Amino acid sequence: MAGHHLPRHAGKELTRGNMALLFAFLLLLLLPQDALAWGPGVHMAIGNNVLAHLHLFAPALASVLASHPEQYLYGCLSADIFIGKGCTYTPTHSHNWDMGRALLRQADSAETQAYAYGYLSHLAADVIAHNYFVPNMLGFSAGRGKFAHTYVEMLADLQVECPRKQASRIFRVPHPDADDTLVATMGQKKVPFFIKKRIFRQSLRLVEKRTYKNSLRVFRDLLPFSSKKVFISEAISYAQDLVFDLLQNPMRSPVLECDPIGSSNLSQIRRFQRRQRSFYTAHGDGLIFPLDTRLEACLKEHGGLHEEFTRFSA
C-alpha cells in the first residue's frame, strides 16, 4: 500500500521478536514438567521483602538474616537446583520439611543458618504454588502437559519486581558451606550436584533476559491466563504471608503441616484436565483447589484471606 513503508530497522526488530518467541517456546517445552514452582523472580521478591522487614522477626533471626542476606536469598532459590525431582514424596525429595529442618539443625554458623531459613522460606512459598496456584491455573486453562505447567509457574514472575540479574549474580558467587550442607543432607554426590547447579544457573541467566520476559508477555496475552492477573497477585500475596508466618513461628506455623510438593493436588489436576471442559460447562469458572483450612489463621493475621478454605494433603 502506497505511503505505508516500514522503517528500515523494523524488519530486524520483527525478526528479533520472532526469534525471542521461538526461544521462549522451546525453553518451555524442554524444561521438565515439574521444573519450578514459583519462578525465581517470585522467590527473590519475597526474600527481598523479608530482608526489608526484619523488624517483624525475633531479634536473633533478624540478626542472622541482616548479617548474611545473600546466603538467605541463595537458600530461597536452592531447592529448585534439583529440577526433574518429580511430584511424589520421598525422604530425600528437595521439597519436604524434613529436608529443610535437617539443614537448619546441621547449620553450624550464622551463614549456614541464614541459608537454611532461606530454604525453609522457599518451601513455605511453594505450599501455595503447588497446592493452590499451579493446579488452579491449569484448571482454568485447557492447556495440558509440560508447556502449560511450566508456563503458569513462570508467568507470576511478570508481576513482581526485583533487580534483574540479582539471582544469577548470587549463584555466580561460591557458597561452599551452604552447598556442602545441602549435599550432605540430601545424600547427593558432589559432581552431579554441581552439574545440576550449573544448569540451574544457566537457566537463571536465560530467564533474566529482557527478550525472554517480552516473549512471556506475548504468550500471556494470547493464552487464557491473561484474565487471571488478580488471582496470580493474590496467590503471590498468600505465599509471602506464609513465608512471614513461618519465620515468625518457625516451630508451630500451620504451613509446616502442608505439603510443599503438592503431590495430591498436582496429581488430581492431571486427571481433571481430561474432563475439564465438561466440568466448566456444568459449573462455571471457579477455583477447583481452595486454600487449606489450616492456613486460615495465619493468612488472616498477615492480611491475606480467601472466602473459601478446604484441606489439602500434608
N, C-alpha and C positions, 0 to 999 in steps of 0.2 A: 504494500500500500504506500503510495507516494507520500513523502513528507514525514514518514514514521520510521526512522532508522535507529537501530540500537547504537549506543556508544561503542567505540571500538573495543573498549575493555569489557563490555558486558558479556561477550561470549566466553571469555576466560572466567568471569565470575560465575556464570551458569555452570560451566564445566566443573569448577571447584566445588560448587554446591552439590552437583550430582555425584561427584566423587565422594564427598563427605557423607551423603545419604547412603551410598553403596557401602562405604566403610562401616558406618554405624550398623547397617542391616547385617552385614557379615559378622561383625563382632557379637551382635545379639544372638545370632544363630550358633556361633562357635562356643560361646560361654556355656558351661554346664547349667542345667536347668535350675539347680539349687545354688548357683554361684554366689549370690549375695542375699541379704535380707533387705535392710535399707542399703541404698548406695553409700559410698564412702562420704559423700557430702553431708548426708543427714547425720551420720555418726560424728563427723568433725564438728558440725554446727552445734549439736547437743553438747559435745565435750567442751567446746569453746564457751558455751553458755554456763556450764558448770564452773569453769575457771573464772568466769566473770561474776559469779555469785557465791564465792567461797564463804562469805559471812553467814550463809544459811546452814553451814555444816559445823559439826563438832570441831573445836579448835585443833585437836590432834590431827584429824583428817585434813582440815583446811591447810595446816602447816605442811603436811606431806605433799599435797597437790600444788601448793604455791611454790614449793622448792623444786618440784620436778614436773612442770606442766607438760613438757614434750613426752616424758615417759607415760604420763596419764593418757595423752592423746594417741600415743603408739599402741597402748593397750586397747583403746577404743576401736582400733581397726584390726588388731592382730587375729581375732577369732576367724576372720574371713580369709586369712592366708590359706586355710585348708579347704580350698574350693573342691567341689566334687565329693563332698563328705556325705551326701545323702540326707534323707529326711527321717531316718529311723534312729531311735535312741540306741546308743551303745555306750558302755562305760568310758570309752576314750573319745567319744564324739566331742569336737571342739566347742559345741554349743550346748553344754549342760552345766548345771550349777555345781556339780561335784568338781568339775574341772576348774571352774572359777574360784571356788573356795579353796581347793588344793593350792592354786597359785598364791592365794593370799596367805595361807598357812606357811608355805615354804619361802615367802618373801623375808629375806634377812637384812634388808636395808630399806631406807625411806624410798630409794629409787625403785626397787622392785615392788614395794607396797603401792606406790603410785601407779605402776604398770598394772598390777593386779586389780586395783579399783577401776582402772580404765577397761580392763577385760570384762569385769562384772557389769560395768555400765553398758557395754556392748550387748551383753546377754539380756539385760533389762529392757533395752530398746527393742530387741528382737522378739520379745514376748508379744509386743503389739504387731510388729512386722509380719511374723509368721502365723499368728493365730487370728489376726484381725485384718490388717491392711492387705497383704498379698491375696489371701483366699477370697476376700470380698471383691477386690479389684478384678480378679479372674472371673468371679461370678458375674460381675457387671458386664463382662465382655464375652463375645462368642469366640475370642481367640483361644487357641489351645497350645499346649506344648511349651518348649523352652523359650520361644520368642516372646509369648505373652508374659510368662513368669518373669523372665529377666527384664523385660521392658518395664513392667509396672514397678519393679524394685528400683530401677534407675530413674524413673520418672520423678520420684519425690525429690531427687537432687536439684531439679529445676526450681523448686520452691523454697530453697534455703540459701543463705549467703555464708560463705566462708572464704578465706584467702585462696585464690585459685590453685596455687601449687603447694599449699601447705602440707597435704597428705604425702605427696611424693617426696617433698623435702624431708619430712620426718623419717620416711623409710630409707632415705639416702644416708642418713647418719647411723653408724653402728650402734646397736643396743645389745651388747654381748651378754650382760647379766640377765636381762629380760628373756632373750632368746634361749639361753641355757636353761632357765627355769621352765619355760614353756615346753621345750623339747623333752626335758626330764619328766615333767608332769604328764605329758601325753604319751610317753613311751615311744617317741619318734626317734629315728636316726637323723643325725645332723645333715648329711648330704641331701636326702630327699626333702628335708625341711627347708634348707636354703635354696633348693631349686624352686620349691613352691613359693617361697618368699620373693624370689627374683621375678617369677611370673606375675605375682600379685603386684609387685612394684611397677612392672611394665604396664599392667592394666590400669594402675592409678595414673600413670603418665598419659595414657590414651584418653581416659575419661575426663582429664583436666583440660584437654584441648578445646578451644572455642568452637572449632568446626564440629566436634562431636556433640556438644550441647546444642548447637544450632540445628543439627540433624535430628536430635531428640525432640526439639520443639516442633519440627515439621511433622514427625510421626504423631506427636501429641495432638496436633490439630486435625490429623487425618483419621485417627482411630477413635473408638467410642469413649476412651478415657478422658477426652477433652472436657467433658462436662463434670468431672469429679474433682475439681481443684479444691473445693471446700472440704470434701471428705479426706483428701490427701493431707491438707493442712491440719485438720482435726486429729488425724492419726499420728502425725509427727508430734503434735502437742501432747497427745496421750503418752507417746514414747518418752518424751522429755520428762513428763510428770513422774513416770515410773523410775527413770534414772535418778531423779532428785529424791524420790521417796526411798529408794534403795540406799543411797549414800547417807541419808538422814537416819535410816533404820536398817543398818546392814545385817542385823541378826533376825529381824522379825517383819520385814516388809512383805506384804502379801504377794509381791511379784515372785518371790522365791518359791511359791507353791505352783507356779505356772511353768509351762514347757517352752523354753526359748527356741527349740527346734520346730515346734508347731506340727508335730507328727500327725496328730489326729485330724486337724482341720485341713492341712495340705493334702492328706490322703482323701478326705471327703470331697474336697473341691474337684479333684481329678475325676472322681466318679460322677459328681454332679454335672460336670461340663458336658457329659454325654446327653443330658436331658435338660439343659438349662433353658433352651428356647421355649420349650413347652411349660417349664416352671414359671418363667416371667410372663408368659401369655396368660397363665391362670392367676398369678399372684401379684403381678405388677413389679416395678423396680424397687428393690429394697435390700436391706442387709440380710445376708444368709448367716453370718457368723457375728452376732453381737458381742460386746465386751464381756469379759469374765466377771461374774458377781463378786468374786474375791477382791477385785481391784477397785470396787466402788468407793470404799472409804478413802483410799489414798488419792484417787482422782478428784473426789470432792474437795479434799484438803488442798490440793495443788491447783484447783481451778478447772480441771477438765472433767466433764461429766456427760455421759450419754444417757438418753432416755431409756434405752433397753440394755439389760445385762443378762448374761447367761453364763454357764460354766463351760470352760473348755479344758481338756485333759491336761494334767500335770505330768 
